[in-house]
Amino acid sequence: MTGVETLQSVQFVTVKGKRLAVLSASDWESLVEWVEQLEDRQIARAAFADLAAAGGDRRRAGWLEWEDAEKVLA
């Protein structure tokens, strides 16, 4: 199910004067996954824009060499 489909599956209830959105746990998880994918795409686009602005030079764009990234992650 796509994020849009998940949003369209929301049902609304009113409890003590508050309108609440209700959806299944699996629909919620689908929605979270969809938002995370959008964020990942934005990060990738920004990284490639930085690379293009640096003339393709990965170091100037702030990209790490794999060996350096391994050290940071370890």
Secondary structure, 3 states (H helix, E strand, C coil): CCHHHHHHCCEEEEECCEEEEECCHHHHHHHHHHHHHHHHHHHHHHHHHHHHHCCCCCCCCCCCCHHHHHHHHC
